[in-house]
Amino acid sequence: MKPIIDLSQDKNYRSWIKDLKQRYLSARLKASVEANRILLEYYWALGRDIAEKQYANTYGSSFYKTLSHDLRSEMPDEKGFSESNIRYMYRFYQLYSQSVKNFPQGVEDFKQQNLPQVAEELLTEICSIPWDHQRRIIDKSKGDAKKALFFVRKVIENGWGRDMLLNFLSTDLYERQAKAITNFSKTLPALQSDFAQQVTKDPYVFNFLTMTEDYNERELEDALVANVTKFLVELGTGFAYMGRQYRMQVGEKEIFIDLLFYNTRIHAYCCIELKTGSFQASYLGQLGLYVTAVNHQLKTEHDNPTIGLLICKDKDNIEAQYSLEAYNLPLGISQYELSKLIPNEIKSSLPSIEEIESTLEQLSETDNIIK
């Protein structure tokens, strides 16, 4: 057997090896995605057959048990034909069938039918995520196809795993998306206005934070920055963290922006002002100053106009809407929710960081003595 040639110093060869690896991994991923799509198209067709043949209506709920038994008898090595899974196939078809018009009579005819391109693309989109994801979406959507499609697209757009999907399914993301009260339609071009509105929520859910009952704005900022990864996930796609208490010089005065972000989807800076109390119209003047300063000092010719987002503990929606009408800068108003509040009397009994560190040092010294 001839010895292996040493090509470790050949840069072109090493580059080719890395390229082959990436091409292989890409091909394997494409094959996996394609196999998943074909499987879900089959599930769709099976669900459609059940709906059209009306067996369940004719024979009752025991039909699913019979069908499961017979399919597993025909295909004993396949594990996807449990009674529960077949019921999901039927629900899968029922959920989306009204959204996909003129779906072909069989999966094998999928590319041969005179199917409108939009419907074909929609079905491909629906079948692009894992089946387990679809089952979770089916459960939480409760027959709402628009809500289901919203989460399908979020999974594709963000590459959500199952745990991340479950997290957002449980926080009413669909109901909160694009719900902030804003003046974007008046202050931004139509396309950017739509994008800017889409990146807002109302309310923002900060359930990943544990706060005391009488927390202040600085403590809220501290907690959000300490959990900035989770905060970015809650904010949504495209947000990049630029800084907290971001200092800027305006004339003879220093100003400090609570939280500054850049959104890569709308190509614009976003100033966030946090208020732990109820909305007050005067807060918008402060936020407007921050937005103007960023436009003058940070924004480049390649950036869209900076937007400002005021996040309060609560607000009167009519008062908020009226207040925004006085401004020609793109501003939005949302509120936030917390679920983990520690009573003050419990908090006062908890050891401070200094006390914990002191105890750890003492334990370490004792351990060294023993050794």
Residue pairs with C-beta under 8 A, 6 or more apart in sequence:
7 13
7 14
8 14
33 128
36 127
36 128
36 129
36 130
36 131
37 124
37 127
37 128
38 107
39 80
39 131
40 92
40 126
40 127
40 131
40 134
41 107
41 110
41 123
41 127
42 107
43 80
43 88
43 89
43 92
43 131
44 89
44 92
44 93
44 96
44 103
44 107
44 123
44 126
44 127
45 106
45 107
46 86
46 89
46 90
46 93
47 89
47 90
47 91
47 92
47 93
47 94
48 93
48 97
48 103
50 56
50 67
50 86
50 89
50 90
50 93
51 90
51 93
51 94
51 97
55 63
55 67
56 63
56 64
56 90
59 66
64 83
64 86
64 87
65 83
67 83
67 86
68 81
68 82
68 83
68 86
71 78
71 81
71 86
72 78
72 81
75 81
88 134
88 135
88 138
91 138
92 134
92 138
94 143
95 138
95 141
95 143
95 145
95 148
96 123
96 126
96 145
96 148
96 149
97 103
98 145
99 122
99 145
99 149
100 119
100 122
100 123
100 126
101 116
101 119
102 113
102 115
102 116
102 119
103 115
103 119
103 123
104 110
104 112
104 113
104 115
105 113
110 120
125 149
125 152
125 153
125 156
126 149
126 152
128 152
128 156
129 152
129 155
129 156
130 162
132 162
133 155
133 160
133 162
133 165
134 152
136 162
136 165
136 166
136 169
137 148
137 151
137 152
137 165
137 169
138 148
140 147
140 151
140 169
140 170
141 147
141 148
141 151
147 174
150 174
150 177
151 165
151 168
151 169
151 173
151 174
154 160
154 165
154 168
154 173
155 165
157 237
158 164
158 237
160 168
164 233
171 205
171 207
172 205
173 201
176 201
176 202
176 203
176 204
176 205
177 198
177 200
177 201
178 197
178 198
178 199
178 200
178 201
179 200
179 201
179 202
179 334
180 197
180 200
180 201
180 202
180 309
180 332
180 333
180 334
181 202
181 315
181 317
181 320
181 321
181 324
181 332
181 333
181 334
182 196
182 197
182 200
182 324
182 330
182 331
182 332
182 333
183 324
183 325
183 327
183 330
183 331
183 332
184 192
184 193
184 196
184 197
184 307
184 330
184 332
185 193
185 197
186 328
187 193
187 305
187 327
187 328
187 329
187 330
187 331
188 196
188 304
188 305
188 307
188 330
192 266
192 268
192 304
192 305
193 330
195 265
195 266
196 266
196 268
196 307
196 330
196 332
199 235
199 236
199 237
199 238
199 239
199 263
199 265
199 266
200 309
200 332
200 334
201 234
201 236
201 334
202 334
202 335
203 334
203 335
203 336
203 337
204 234
204 235
204 311
204 334
204 335
204 336
204 337
205 234
205 336
205 337
206 223
206 224
206 231
206 234
206 336
206 337
206 338
207 337
207 338
207 339
207 340
208 227
208 230
208 231
208 234
209 220
209 223
209 224
209 227
209 338
209 340
210 223
210 340
210 341
210 342
211 219
211 220
211 223
211 338
211 340
211 341
211 342
212 219
212 341
212 342
212 343
212 344
212 347
213 341
213 342
213 343
213 344
214 344
215 223
215 276
216 276
217 258
217 274
217 275
217 276
220 274
220 276
221 244
221 245
221 258
221 259
221 274
224 231
224 259
224 274
225 231
225 244
225 259
228 241
232 239
232 241
235 261
237 265
238 263
238 264
238 265
238 266
239 261
239 262
239 263
239 270
240 261
240 262
240 263
240 264
241 259
241 261
242 260
242 261
242 262
242 269
243 257
243 259
243 260
244 258
244 259
244 260
245 256
245 257
245 258
246 256
246 257
246 259
246 260
247 254
247 255
247 256
248 254
248 255
248 256
248 257
248 290
248 293
248 294
248 297
249 255
250 289
250 293
255 289
255 290
255 293
257 271
257 272
257 273
257 290
257 294
258 271
258 272
258 273
258 274
259 271
259 272
259 274
260 269
260 270
260 271
260 272
260 294
261 269
261 270
261 272
262 268
262 269
262 270
263 269
263 270
266 304
266 307
267 302
267 303
267 304
268 299
268 303
268 304
268 305
268 306
268 307
269 294
269 298
269 299
269 303
269 306
269 307
270 306
270 307
270 308
270 309
271 287
271 290
271 291
271 294
271 306
271 307
271 308
271 309
272 308
272 309
272 310
272 311
273 283
273 286
273 287
273 290
273 308
273 309
273 310
273 311
274 311
275 283
275 310
275 311
275 312
275 313
276 313
277 312
277 313
278 312
278 313
278 314
278 315
278 316
279 310
279 312
279 314
279 315
279 316
279 319
279 320
279 323
279 333
279 335
281 319
281 323
283 310
283 312
284 310
284 323
284 324
284 326
284 327
284 331
284 333
287 308
287 309
287 310
287 331
288 308
288 327
288 329
288 331
290 308
291 306
291 307
291 308
291 329
291 330
291 331
292 329
294 306
295 305
295 306
298 306
299 305
299 306
305 329
305 330
306 330
307 330
307 331
307 332
308 329
308 330
308 331
308 332
309 331
309 332
309 333
309 334
310 331
310 332
310 333
310 334
311 334
311 335
311 336
312 333
312 334
312 335
312 336
313 335
313 336
314 335
315 333
315 335
320 333
323 333
324 331
324 333
342 350
351 359
